[in-house]
Amino acid sequence: RLRAASADFRRLWAEHEVAVRRADRKTLLHPQVGSLLMDCETLVTPDQGQQLLVLTPADAETRERLELLRVLGTQEFPTGATDTPPR
């Protein structure tokens, strides 16, 4: 879609001026779902003026925990306030 919609994008895409600088594996600790094992790639422009960090789940367990986190993110959590008026 982007290539069809933008001449600038087509030109930049054809130039391929982004390269993988580094691949790594990181463990993130989340307070609700625990340990998340992530593959990490850092993409950089040739002059290294910009970087894009791309994290993807490294295993099935992490994918499941991220899905749980997505669901938890839609939930409302109590704040300590009540909806019941005082008597």
PyMOL Python script that loads the backbone (N, CA, C, O; Angstrom):
from pymol import cmd

cmd.read_pdbstr("""\
ATOM      1  N   ARG A   1       0.810  -1.201   0.000  1.00  0.00           N
ATOM      2  CA  ARG A   1       0.000   0.000   0.000  1.00  0.00           C
ATOM      3  C   ARG A   1       0.851   1.262   0.000  1.00  0.00           C
ATOM      4  O   ARG A   1       0.570   2.210  -0.733  1.00  0.00           O
ATOM      5  N   LEU A   2       1.884   1.267   0.819  1.00  0.00           N
ATOM      6  CA  LEU A   2       2.722   2.464   0.887  1.00  0.00           C
ATOM      7  C   LEU A   2       3.401   2.747  -0.446  1.00  0.00           C
ATOM      8  O   LEU A   2       3.487   3.897  -0.876  1.00  0.00           O
ATOM      9  N   ARG A   3       3.885   1.690  -1.098  1.00  0.00           N
ATOM     10  CA  ARG A   3       4.535   1.913  -2.393  1.00  0.00           C
ATOM     11  C   ARG A   3       3.553   2.458  -3.417  1.00  0.00           C
ATOM     12  O   ARG A   3       3.925   3.287  -4.248  1.00  0.00           O
ATOM     13  N   ALA A   4       2.315   2.009  -3.372  1.00  0.00           N
ATOM     14  CA  ALA A   4       1.312   2.491  -4.326  1.00  0.00           C
ATOM     15  C   ALA A   4       0.915   3.934  -4.043  1.00  0.00           C
ATOM     16  O   ALA A   4       0.579   4.677  -4.964  1.00  0.00           O
ATOM     17  N   ALA A   5       0.951   4.331  -2.787  1.00  0.00           N
ATOM     18  CA  ALA A   5       0.443   5.650  -2.399  1.00  0.00           C
ATOM     19  C   ALA A   5       1.493   6.753  -2.400  1.00  0.00           C
ATOM     20  O   ALA A   5       1.136   7.931  -2.418  1.00  0.00           O
ATOM     21  N   SER A   6       2.771   6.407  -2.382  1.00  0.00           N
ATOM     22  CA  SER A   6       3.779   7.446  -2.171  1.00  0.00           C
ATOM     23  C   SER A   6       5.015   7.238  -3.049  1.00  0.00           C
ATOM     24  O   SER A   6       5.706   6.225  -2.940  1.00  0.00           O
ATOM     25  N   ALA A   7       5.277   8.205  -3.911  1.00  0.00           N
ATOM     26  CA  ALA A   7       6.490   8.166  -4.727  1.00  0.00           C
ATOM     27  C   ALA A   7       7.735   8.265  -3.845  1.00  0.00           C
ATOM     28  O   ALA A   7       8.745   7.615  -4.116  1.00  0.00           O
ATOM     29  N   ASP A   8       7.661   9.079  -2.788  1.00  0.00           N
ATOM     30  CA  ASP A   8       8.796   9.200  -1.866  1.00  0.00           C
ATOM     31  C   ASP A   8       9.109   7.860  -1.214  1.00  0.00           C
ATOM     32  O   ASP A   8      10.270   7.467  -1.108  1.00  0.00           O
ATOM     33  N   PHE A   9       8.061   7.163  -0.778  1.00  0.00           N
ATOM     34  CA  PHE A   9       8.278   5.861  -0.145  1.00  0.00           C
ATOM     35  C   PHE A   9       8.900   4.882  -1.145  1.00  0.00           C
ATOM     36  O   PHE A   9       9.831   4.158  -0.794  1.00  0.00           O
ATOM     37  N   ARG A  10       8.400   4.850  -2.383  1.00  0.00           N
ATOM     38  CA  ARG A  10       8.962   3.951  -3.401  1.00  0.00           C
ATOM     39  C   ARG A  10      10.453   4.231  -3.606  1.00  0.00           C
ATOM     40  O   ARG A  10      11.256   3.304  -3.705  1.00  0.00           O
ATOM     41  N   ARG A  11      10.812   5.498  -3.669  1.00  0.00           N
ATOM     42  CA  ARG A  11      12.213   5.869  -3.867  1.00  0.00           C
ATOM     43  C   ARG A  11      13.063   5.415  -2.674  1.00  0.00           C
ATOM     44  O   ARG A  11      14.116   4.802  -2.848  1.00  0.00           O
ATOM     45  N   LEU A  12      12.593   5.725  -1.467  1.00  0.00           N
ATOM     46  CA  LEU A  12      13.347   5.341  -0.269  1.00  0.00           C
ATOM     47  C   LEU A  12      13.448   3.822  -0.133  1.00  0.00           C
ATOM     48  O   LEU A  12      14.491   3.298   0.257  1.00  0.00           O
ATOM     49  N   TRP A  13      12.370   3.126  -0.452  1.00  0.00           N
ATOM     50  CA  TRP A  13      12.359   1.668  -0.368  1.00  0.00           C
ATOM     51  C   TRP A  13      13.382   1.081  -1.341  1.00  0.00           C
ATOM     52  O   TRP A  13      14.096   0.137  -1.003  1.00  0.00           O
ATOM     53  N   ALA A  14      13.448   1.641  -2.540  1.00  0.00           N
ATOM     54  CA  ALA A  14      14.384   1.151  -3.556  1.00  0.00           C
ATOM     55  C   ALA A  14      15.837   1.395  -3.154  1.00  0.00           C
ATOM     56  O   ALA A  14      16.720   0.625  -3.533  1.00  0.00           O
ATOM     57  N   GLU A  15      16.090   2.444  -2.403  1.00  0.00           N
ATOM     58  CA  GLU A  15      17.460   2.764  -1.990  1.00  0.00           C
ATOM     59  C   GLU A  15      17.984   1.831  -0.902  1.00  0.00           C
ATOM     60  O   GLU A  15      19.197   1.680  -0.759  1.00  0.00           O
ATOM     61  N   HIS A  16      17.107   1.209  -0.141  1.00  0.00           N
ATOM     62  CA  HIS A  16      17.486   0.277   0.935  1.00  0.00           C
ATOM     63  C   HIS A  16      18.546   0.867   1.856  1.00  0.00           C
ATOM     64  O   HIS A  16      19.551   0.215   2.139  1.00  0.00           O
ATOM     65  N   GLU A  17      18.337   2.065   2.317  1.00  0.00           N
ATOM     66  CA  GLU A  17      19.339   2.717   3.157  1.00  0.00           C
ATOM     67  C   GLU A  17      19.147   2.444   4.646  1.00  0.00           C
ATOM     68  O   GLU A  17      19.555   3.245   5.488  1.00  0.00           O
ATOM     69  N   VAL A  18      18.538   1.334   4.959  1.00  0.00           N
ATOM     70  CA  VAL A  18      18.430   0.893   6.348  1.00  0.00           C
ATOM     71  C   VAL A  18      19.071  -0.483   6.414  1.00  0.00           C
ATOM     72  O   VAL A  18      18.839  -1.324   5.546  1.00  0.00           O
ATOM     73  N   ALA A  19      19.862  -0.707   7.425  1.00  0.00           N
ATOM     74  CA  ALA A  19      20.541  -1.990   7.561  1.00  0.00           C
ATOM     75  C   ALA A  19      20.416  -2.483   8.993  1.00  0.00           C
ATOM     76  O   ALA A  19      20.279  -1.688   9.923  1.00  0.00           O
ATOM     77  N   VAL A  20      20.463  -3.796   9.162  1.00  0.00           N
ATOM     78  CA  VAL A  20      20.466  -4.357  10.510  1.00  0.00           C
ATOM     79  C   VAL A  20      21.844  -4.129  11.097  1.00  0.00           C
ATOM     80  O   VAL A  20      22.855  -4.580  10.558  1.00  0.00           O
ATOM     81  N   ARG A  21      21.860  -3.438  12.183  1.00  0.00           N
ATOM     82  CA  ARG A  21      23.140  -3.161  12.840  1.00  0.00           C
ATOM     83  C   ARG A  21      23.487  -4.252  13.828  1.00  0.00           C
ATOM     84  O   ARG A  21      24.643  -4.655  13.962  1.00  0.00           O
ATOM     85  N   ARG A  22      22.457  -4.721  14.521  1.00  0.00           N
ATOM     86  CA  ARG A  22      22.746  -5.669  15.585  1.00  0.00           C
ATOM     87  C   ARG A  22      21.509  -6.504  15.863  1.00  0.00           C
ATOM     88  O   ARG A  22      20.390  -5.991  15.870  1.00  0.00           O
ATOM     89  N   ALA A  23      21.713  -7.771  16.086  1.00  0.00           N
ATOM     90  CA  ALA A  23      20.633  -8.653  16.522  1.00  0.00           C
ATOM     91  C   ALA A  23      21.015  -9.181  17.903  1.00  0.00           C
ATOM     92  O   ALA A  23      22.179  -9.478  18.169  1.00  0.00           O
ATOM     93  N   ASP A  24      20.030  -9.290  18.763  1.00  0.00           N
ATOM     94  CA  ASP A  24      20.297  -9.680  20.141  1.00  0.00           C
ATOM     95  C   ASP A  24      19.044 -10.347  20.691  1.00  0.00           C
ATOM     96  O   ASP A  24      18.010 -10.366  20.024  1.00  0.00           O
ATOM     97  N   ARG A  25      19.122 -10.879  21.865  1.00  0.00           N
ATOM     98  CA  ARG A  25      17.961 -11.418  22.570  1.00  0.00           C
ATOM     99  C   ARG A  25      17.935 -10.775  23.946  1.00  0.00           C
ATOM    100  O   ARG A  25      18.951 -10.719  24.639  1.00  0.00           O
ATOM    101  N   LYS A  26      16.769 -10.292  24.331  1.00  0.00           N
ATOM    102  CA  LYS A  26      16.632  -9.586  25.607  1.00  0.00           C
ATOM    103  C   LYS A  26      15.502 -10.215  26.411  1.00  0.00           C
ATOM    104  O   LYS A  26      14.543 -10.750  25.853  1.00  0.00           O
ATOM    105  N   THR A  27      15.633 -10.140  27.717  1.00  0.00           N
ATOM    106  CA  THR A  27      14.565 -10.562  28.610  1.00  0.00           C
ATOM    107  C   THR A  27      14.009  -9.325  29.289  1.00  0.00           C
ATOM    108  O   THR A  27      14.736  -8.573  29.938  1.00  0.00           O
ATOM    109  N   LEU A  28      12.707  -9.126  29.130  1.00  0.00           N
ATOM    110  CA  LEU A  28      12.017  -8.018  29.783  1.00  0.00           C
ATOM    111  C   LEU A  28      11.190  -8.591  30.920  1.00  0.00           C
ATOM    112  O   LEU A  28      10.581  -9.650  30.773  1.00  0.00           O
ATOM    113  N   LEU A  29      11.163  -7.907  32.042  1.00  0.00           N
ATOM    114  CA  LEU A  29      10.367  -8.352  33.185  1.00  0.00           C
ATOM    115  C   LEU A  29       9.175  -7.425  33.327  1.00  0.00           C
ATOM    116  O   LEU A  29       9.331  -6.229  33.576  1.00  0.00           O
ATOM    117  N   HIS A  30       7.983  -7.984  33.166  1.00  0.00           N
ATOM    118  CA  HIS A  30       6.758  -7.198  33.268  1.00  0.00           C
ATOM    119  C   HIS A  30       6.066  -7.543  34.583  1.00  0.00           C
ATOM    120  O   HIS A  30       5.987  -8.719  34.939  1.00  0.00           O
ATOM    121  N   PRO A  31       5.561  -6.545  35.314  1.00  0.00           N
ATOM    122  CA  PRO A  31       4.980  -6.820  36.633  1.00  0.00           C
ATOM    123  C   PRO A  31       3.720  -7.683  36.595  1.00  0.00           C
ATOM    124  O   PRO A  31       3.391  -8.315  37.599  1.00  0.00           O
ATOM    125  N   GLN A  32       3.010  -7.730  35.476  1.00  0.00           N
ATOM    126  CA  GLN A  32       1.777  -8.518  35.429  1.00  0.00           C
ATOM    127  C   GLN A  32       1.947  -9.879  34.773  1.00  0.00           C
ATOM    128  O   GLN A  32       1.295 -10.837  35.189  1.00  0.00           O
ATOM    129  N   VAL A  33       2.797  -9.996  33.768  1.00  0.00           N
ATOM    130  CA  VAL A  33       2.898 -11.259  33.040  1.00  0.00           C
ATOM    131  C   VAL A  33       4.250 -11.949  33.197  1.00  0.00           C
ATOM    132  O   VAL A  33       4.444 -13.057  32.696  1.00  0.00           O
ATOM    133  N   GLY A  34       5.174 -11.305  33.884  1.00  0.00           N
ATOM    134  CA  GLY A  34       6.459 -11.941  34.152  1.00  0.00           C
ATOM    135  C   GLY A  34       7.480 -11.753  33.047  1.00  0.00           C
ATOM    136  O   GLY A  34       7.519 -10.720  32.378  1.00  0.00           O
ATOM    137  N   SER A  35       8.304 -12.773  32.870  1.00  0.00           N
ATOM    138  CA  SER A  35       9.441 -12.712  31.958  1.00  0.00           C
ATOM    139  C   SER A  35       8.999 -12.818  30.495  1.00  0.00           C
ATOM    140  O   SER A  35       8.204 -13.686  30.135  1.00  0.00           O
ATOM    141  N   LEU A  36       9.533 -11.911  29.655  1.00  0.00           N
ATOM    142  CA  LEU A  36       9.250 -11.915  28.219  1.00  0.00           C
ATOM    143  C   LEU A  36      10.586 -12.031  27.484  1.00  0.00           C
ATOM    144  O   LEU A  36      11.435 -11.147  27.597  1.00  0.00           O
ATOM    145  N   LEU A  37      10.771 -13.106  26.741  1.00  0.00           N
ATOM    146  CA  LEU A  37      11.997 -13.313  25.974  1.00  0.00           C
ATOM    147  C   LEU A  37      11.790 -12.747  24.570  1.00  0.00           C
ATOM    148  O   LEU A  37      10.956 -13.237  23.808  1.00  0.00           O
ATOM    149  N   MET A  38      12.558 -11.711  24.239  1.00  0.00           N
ATOM    150  CA  MET A  38      12.346 -10.982  22.992  1.00  0.00           C
ATOM    151  C   MET A  38      13.590 -11.023  22.111  1.00  0.00           C
ATOM    152  O   MET A  38      14.711 -10.838  22.583  1.00  0.00           O
ATOM    153  N   ASP A  39      13.366 -11.271  20.806  1.00  0.00           N
ATOM    154  CA  ASP A  39      14.426 -11.050  19.829  1.00  0.00           C
ATOM    155  C   ASP A  39      14.450  -9.559  19.545  1.00  0.00           C
ATOM    156  O   ASP A  39      13.400  -8.932  19.405  1.00  0.00           O
ATOM    157  N   CYS A  40      15.633  -8.998  19.461  1.00  0.00           N
ATOM    158  CA  CYS A  40      15.797  -7.556  19.323  1.00  0.00           C
ATOM    159  C   CYS A  40      16.713  -7.261  18.145  1.00  0.00           C
ATOM    160  O   CYS A  40      17.829  -7.777  18.070  1.00  0.00           O
ATOM    161  N   GLU A  41      16.236  -6.430  17.229  1.00  0.00           N
ATOM    162  CA  GLU A  41      17.068  -5.972  16.122  1.00  0.00           C
ATOM    163  C   GLU A  41      17.099  -4.453  16.143  1.00  0.00           C
ATOM    164  O   GLU A  41      16.068  -3.804  16.319  1.00  0.00           O
ATOM    165  N   THR A  42      18.273  -3.898  15.964  1.00  0.00           N
ATOM    166  CA  THR A  42      18.419  -2.454  15.859  1.00  0.00           C
ATOM    167  C   THR A  42      18.697  -2.125  14.401  1.00  0.00           C
ATOM    168  O   THR A  42      19.717  -2.535  13.847  1.00  0.00           O
ATOM    169  N   LEU A  43      17.786  -1.386  13.783  1.00  0.00           N
ATOM    170  CA  LEU A  43      17.947  -0.954  12.398  1.00  0.00           C
ATOM    171  C   LEU A  43      18.420   0.488  12.418  1.00  0.00           C
ATOM    172  O   LEU A  43      17.901   1.314  13.170  1.00  0.00           O
ATOM    173  N   VAL A  44      19.404   0.781  11.590  1.00  0.00           N
ATOM    174  CA  VAL A  44      19.961   2.134  11.584  1.00  0.00           C
ATOM    175  C   VAL A  44      20.071   2.659  10.160  1.00  0.00           C
ATOM    176  O   VAL A  44      20.175   1.890   9.205  1.00  0.00           O
ATOM    177  N   THR A  45      20.047   3.979  10.036  1.00  0.00           N
ATOM    178  CA  THR A  45      20.326   4.614   8.756  1.00  0.00           C
ATOM    179  C   THR A  45      21.839   4.608   8.550  1.00  0.00           C
ATOM    180  O   THR A  45      22.585   4.470   9.520  1.00  0.00           O
ATOM    181  N   PRO A  46      22.308   4.755   7.307  1.00  0.00           N
ATOM    182  CA  PRO A  46      23.752   4.673   7.051  1.00  0.00           C
ATOM    183  C   PRO A  46      24.584   5.647   7.884  1.00  0.00           C
ATOM    184  O   PRO A  46      25.687   5.301   8.307  1.00  0.00           O
ATOM    185  N   ASP A  47      24.084   6.840   8.125  1.00  0.00           N
ATOM    186  CA  ASP A  47      24.846   7.801   8.930  1.00  0.00           C
ATOM    187  C   ASP A  47      24.612   7.605  10.422  1.00  0.00           C
ATOM    188  O   ASP A  47      25.139   8.361  11.238  1.00  0.00           O
ATOM    189  N   GLN A  48      23.834   6.608  10.778  1.00  0.00           N
ATOM    190  CA  GLN A  48      23.470   6.269  12.153  1.00  0.00           C
ATOM    191  C   GLN A  48      22.768   7.417  12.865  1.00  0.00           C
ATOM    192  O   GLN A  48      22.802   7.515  14.092  1.00  0.00           O
ATOM    193  N   GLY A  49      22.128   8.288  12.079  1.00  0.00           N
ATOM    194  CA  GLY A  49      21.387   9.402  12.660  1.00  0.00           C
ATOM    195  C   GLY A  49      20.052   8.983  13.247  1.00  0.00           C
ATOM    196  O   GLY A  49      19.497   9.678  14.097  1.00  0.00           O
ATOM    197  N   GLN A  50      19.536   7.846  12.793  1.00  0.00           N
ATOM    198  CA  GLN A  50      18.268   7.354  13.320  1.00  0.00           C
ATOM    199  C   GLN A  50      18.385   5.861  13.571  1.00  0.00           C
ATOM    200  O   GLN A  50      19.091   5.147  12.858  1.00  0.00           O
ATOM    201  N   GLN A  51      17.679   5.401  14.597  1.00  0.00           N
ATOM    202  CA  GLN A  51      17.656   3.983  14.929  1.00  0.00           C
ATOM    203  C   GLN A  51      16.220   3.560  15.165  1.00  0.00           C
ATOM    204  O   GLN A  51      15.400   4.331  15.664  1.00  0.00           O
ATOM    205  N   LEU A  52      15.931   2.322  14.799  1.00  0.00           N
ATOM    206  CA  LEU A  52      14.628   1.732  15.072  1.00  0.00           C
ATOM    207  C   LEU A  52      14.878   0.412  15.777  1.00  0.00           C
ATOM    208  O   LEU A  52      15.538  -0.475  15.236  1.00  0.00           O
ATOM    209  N   LEU A  53      14.351   0.284  16.980  1.00  0.00           N
ATOM    210  CA  LEU A  53      14.493  -0.933  17.759  1.00  0.00           C
ATOM    211  C   LEU A  53      13.250  -1.783  17.519  1.00  0.00           C
ATOM    212  O   LEU A  53      12.132  -1.339  17.782  1.00  0.00           O
ATOM    213  N   VAL A  54      13.442  -3.001  17.021  1.00  0.00           N
ATOM    214  CA  VAL A  54      12.335  -3.902  16.706  1.00  0.00           C
ATOM    215  C   VAL A  54      12.405  -5.090  17.658  1.00  0.00           C
ATOM    216  O   VAL A  54      13.388  -5.830  17.671  1.00  0.00           O
ATOM    217  N   LEU A  55      11.355  -5.263  18.454  1.00  0.00           N
ATOM    218  CA  LEU A  55      11.282  -6.382  19.393  1.00  0.00           C
ATOM    219  C   LEU A  55      10.186  -7.336  18.939  1.00  0.00           C
ATOM    220  O   LEU A  55       9.063  -6.913  18.661  1.00  0.00           O
ATOM    221  N   THR A  56      10.514  -8.632  18.863  1.00  0.00           N
ATOM    222  CA  THR A  56       9.531  -9.653  18.521  1.00  0.00           C
ATOM    223  C   THR A  56       9.663 -10.795  19.522  1.00  0.00           C
ATOM    224  O   THR A  56      10.758 -11.059  20.020  1.00  0.00           O
ATOM    225  N   PRO A  57       8.556 -11.476  19.821  1.00  0.00           N
ATOM    226  CA  PRO A  57       8.629 -12.573  20.787  1.00  0.00           C
ATOM    227  C   PRO A  57       9.550 -13.682  20.277  1.00  0.00           C
ATOM    228  O   PRO A  57       9.491 -14.065  19.108  1.00  0.00           O
ATOM    229  N   ALA A  58      10.397 -14.188  21.166  1.00  0.00           N
ATOM    230  CA  ALA A  58      11.384 -15.196  20.789  1.00  0.00           C
ATOM    231  C   ALA A  58      10.858 -16.619  20.919  1.00  0.00           C
ATOM    232  O   ALA A  58      11.463 -17.549  20.385  1.00  0.00           O
ATOM    233  N   ASP A  59       9.744 -16.806  21.619  1.00  0.00           N
ATOM    234  CA  ASP A  59       9.226 -18.162  21.801  1.00  0.00           C
ATOM    235  C   ASP A  59       7.710 -18.131  21.995  1.00  0.00           C
ATOM    236  O   ASP A  59       7.108 -17.067  22.144  1.00  0.00           O
ATOM    237  N   ALA A  60       7.110 -19.322  21.990  1.00  0.00           N
ATOM    238  CA  ALA A  60       5.653 -19.443  22.102  1.00  0.00           C
ATOM    239  C   ALA A  60       5.145 -18.934  23.452  1.00  0.00           C
ATOM    240  O   ALA A  60       4.086 -18.309  23.518  1.00  0.00           O
ATOM    241  N   GLU A  61       5.881 -19.194  24.513  1.00  0.00           N
ATOM    242  CA  GLU A  61       5.454 -18.741  25.841  1.00  0.00           C
ATOM    243  C   GLU A  61       5.378 -17.213  25.896  1.00  0.00           C
ATOM    244  O   GLU A  61       4.439 -16.656  26.465  1.00  0.00           O
ATOM    245  N   THR A  62       6.355 -16.547  25.310  1.00  0.00           N
ATOM    246  CA  THR A  62       6.342 -15.081  25.286  1.00  0.00           C
ATOM    247  C   THR A  62       5.184 -14.572  24.441  1.00  0.00           C
ATOM    248  O   THR A  62       4.532 -13.597  24.814  1.00  0.00           O
ATOM    249  N   ARG A  63       4.916 -15.220  23.302  1.00  0.00           N
ATOM    250  CA  ARG A  63       3.761 -14.815  22.481  1.00  0.00           C
ATOM    251  C   ARG A  63       2.466 -14.912  23.287  1.00  0.00           C
ATOM    252  O   ARG A  63       1.623 -14.017  23.223  1.00  0.00           O
ATOM    253  N   GLU A  64       2.310 -15.999  24.044  1.00  0.00           N
ATOM    254  CA  GLU A  64       1.111 -16.173  24.873  1.00  0.00           C
ATOM    255  C   GLU A  64       1.023 -15.092  25.949  1.00  0.00           C
ATOM    256  O   GLU A  64      -0.054 -14.550  26.202  1.00  0.00           O
ATOM    257  N   ARG A  65       2.143 -14.782  26.576  1.00  0.00           N
ATOM    258  CA  ARG A  65       2.143 -13.744  27.618  1.00  0.00           C
ATOM    259  C   ARG A  65       1.836 -12.364  27.032  1.00  0.00           C
ATOM    260  O   ARG A  65       1.158 -11.559  27.670  1.00  0.00           O
ATOM    261  N   LEU A  66       2.327 -12.089  25.830  1.00  0.00           N
ATOM    262  CA  LEU A  66       2.007 -10.813  25.178  1.00  0.00           C
ATOM    263  C   LEU A  66       0.525 -10.737  24.819  1.00  0.00           C
ATOM    264  O   LEU A  66      -0.086  -9.672  24.910  1.00  0.00           O
ATOM    265  N   GLU A  67      -0.045 -11.859  24.415  1.00  0.00           N
ATOM    266  CA  GLU A  67      -1.485 -11.883  24.127  1.00  0.00           C
ATOM    267  C   GLU A  67      -2.275 -11.632  25.412  1.00  0.00           C
ATOM    268  O   GLU A  67      -3.256 -10.888  25.400  1.00  0.00           O
ATOM    269  N   LEU A  68      -1.859 -12.240  26.507  1.00  0.00           N
ATOM    270  CA  LEU A  68      -2.500 -11.992  27.799  1.00  0.00           C
ATOM    271  C   LEU A  68      -2.377 -10.520  28.173  1.00  0.00           C
ATOM    272  O   LEU A  68      -3.340  -9.919  28.649  1.00  0.00           O
ATOM    273  N   LEU A  69      -1.222  -9.946  27.966  1.00  0.00           N
ATOM    274  CA  LEU A  69      -1.010  -8.533  28.274  1.00  0.00           C
ATOM    275  C   LEU A  69      -1.907  -7.642  27.418  1.00  0.00           C
ATOM    276  O   LEU A  69      -2.419  -6.629  27.895  1.00  0.00           O
ATOM    277  N   ARG A  70      -2.095  -8.022  26.152  1.00  0.00           N
ATOM    278  CA  ARG A  70      -2.995  -7.262  25.278  1.00  0.00           C
ATOM    279  C   ARG A  70      -4.409  -7.265  25.851  1.00  0.00           C
ATOM    280  O   ARG A  70      -5.085  -6.236  25.851  1.00  0.00           O
ATOM    281  N   VAL A  71      -4.854  -8.415  26.336  1.00  0.00           N
ATOM    282  CA  VAL A  71      -6.190  -8.521  26.926  1.00  0.00           C
ATOM    283  C   VAL A  71      -6.253  -7.745  28.236  1.00  0.00           C
ATOM    284  O   VAL A  71      -7.217  -7.019  28.481  1.00  0.00           O
ATOM    285  N   LEU A  72      -5.241  -7.892  29.074  1.00  0.00           N
ATOM    286  CA  LEU A  72      -5.222  -7.165  30.346  1.00  0.00           C
ATOM    287  C   LEU A  72      -5.243  -5.660  30.123  1.00  0.00           C
ATOM    288  O   LEU A  72      -5.806  -4.922  30.932  1.00  0.00           O
ATOM    289  N   GLY A  73      -4.648  -5.206  29.054  1.00  0.00           N
ATOM    290  CA  GLY A  73      -4.608  -3.780  28.754  1.00  0.00           C
ATOM    291  C   GLY A  73      -5.966  -3.189  28.441  1.00  0.00           C
ATOM    292  O   GLY A  73      -6.133  -1.970  28.468  1.00  0.00           O
ATOM    293  N   THR A  74      -6.944  -4.041  28.142  1.00  0.00           N
ATOM    294  CA  THR A  74      -8.292  -3.544  27.853  1.00  0.00           C
ATOM    295  C   THR A  74      -9.179  -3.556  29.094  1.00  0.00           C
ATOM    296  O   THR A  74     -10.315  -3.083  29.053  1.00  0.00           O
ATOM    297  N   GLN A  75      -8.665  -4.091  30.187  1.00  0.00           N
ATOM    298  CA  GLN A  75      -9.450  -4.212  31.413  1.00  0.00           C
ATOM    299  C   GLN A  75      -9.367  -2.930  32.233  1.00  0.00           C
ATOM    300  O   GLN A  75      -8.384  -2.193  32.166  1.00  0.00           O
ATOM    301  N   GLU A  76     -10.404  -2.685  32.996  1.00  0.00           N
ATOM    302  CA  GLU A  76     -10.384  -1.569  33.941  1.00  0.00           C
ATOM    303  C   GLU A  76      -9.989  -2.120  35.306  1.00  0.00           C
ATOM    304  O   GLU A  76     -10.495  -3.154  35.744  1.00  0.00           O
ATOM    305  N   PHE A  77      -9.097  -1.429  35.957  1.00  0.00           N
ATOM    306  CA  PHE A  77      -8.640  -1.867  37.264  1.00  0.00           C
ATOM    307  C   PHE A  77      -9.161  -0.918  38.333  1.00  0.00           C
ATOM    308  O   PHE A  77      -9.251   0.288  38.100  1.00  0.00           O
ATOM    309  N   PRO A  78      -9.506  -1.450  39.506  1.00  0.00           N
ATOM    310  CA  PRO A  78     -10.042  -0.595  40.565  1.00  0.00           C
ATOM    311  C   PRO A  78      -9.035   0.460  41.007  1.00  0.00           C
ATOM    312  O   PRO A  78      -7.830   0.212  41.055  1.00  0.00           O
ATOM    313  N   THR A  79      -9.549   1.630  41.324  1.00  0.00           N
ATOM    314  CA  THR A  79      -8.691   2.729  41.770  1.00  0.00           C
ATOM    315  C   THR A  79      -8.822   2.975  43.261  1.00  0.00           C
ATOM    316  O   THR A  79      -8.122   3.821  43.819  1.00  0.00           O
ATOM    317  N   GLY A  80      -9.708   2.245  43.904  1.00  0.00           N
ATOM    318  CA  GLY A  80      -9.955   2.465  45.320  1.00  0.00           C
ATOM    319  C   GLY A  80     -11.203   3.295  45.552  1.00  0.00           C
ATOM    320  O   GLY A  80     -11.744   3.304  46.658  1.00  0.00           O
ATOM    321  N   ALA A  81     -11.666   3.989  44.530  1.00  0.00           N
ATOM    322  CA  ALA A  81     -12.894   4.784  44.641  1.00  0.00           C
ATOM    323  C   ALA A  81     -14.092   3.863  44.433  1.00  0.00           C
ATOM    324  O   ALA A  81     -13.990   2.841  43.754  1.00  0.00           O
ATOM    325  N   THR A  82     -15.205   4.227  45.011  1.00  0.00           N
ATOM    326  CA  THR A  82     -16.421   3.428  44.840  1.00  0.00           C
ATOM    327  C   THR A  82     -17.464   4.228  44.085  1.00  0.00           C
ATOM    328  O   THR A  82     -17.484   5.459  44.125  1.00  0.00           O
ATOM    329  N   ASP A  83     -18.329   3.501  43.395  1.00  0.00           N
ATOM    330  CA  ASP A  83     -19.430   4.134  42.672  1.00  0.00           C
ATOM    331  C   ASP A  83     -20.660   4.293  43.565  1.00  0.00           C
ATOM    332  O   ASP A  83     -21.630   4.950  43.186  1.00  0.00           O
ATOM    333  N   THR A  84     -20.614   3.690  44.750  1.00  0.00           N
ATOM    334  CA  THR A  84     -21.761   3.745  45.655  1.00  0.00           C
ATOM    335  C   THR A  84     -21.710   5.028  46.472  1.00  0.00           C
ATOM    336  O   THR A  84     -20.715   5.298  47.143  1.00  0.00           O
ATOM    337  N   PRO A  85     -22.783   5.823  46.417  1.00  0.00           N
ATOM    338  CA  PRO A  85     -22.778   7.058  47.213  1.00  0.00           C
ATOM    339  C   PRO A  85     -22.800   6.743  48.705  1.00  0.00           C
ATOM    340  O   PRO A  85     -23.344   5.714  49.106  1.00  0.00           O
ATOM    341  N   PRO A  86     -22.222   7.607  49.527  1.00  0.00           N
ATOM    342  CA  PRO A  86     -22.241   7.381  50.977  1.00  0.00           C
ATOM    343  C   PRO A  86     -23.666   7.434  51.506  1.00  0.00           C
ATOM    344  O   PRO A  86     -24.508   8.137  50.948  1.00  0.00           O
ATOM    345  N   ARG A  87     -23.945   6.692  52.586  1.00  0.00           N
ATOM    346  CA  ARG A  87     -25.298   6.665  53.183  1.00  0.00           C
ATOM    347  C   ARG A  87     -25.411   7.632  54.313  1.00  0.00           C
ATOM    348  O   ARG A  87     -26.472   7.742  54.927  1.00  0.00           O
TER     349      ARG A  87
END
""", "prot")
cmd.dss("prot")
cmd.show_as("cartoon", "prot")
cmd.util.cbc("prot")
cmd.orient("prot")
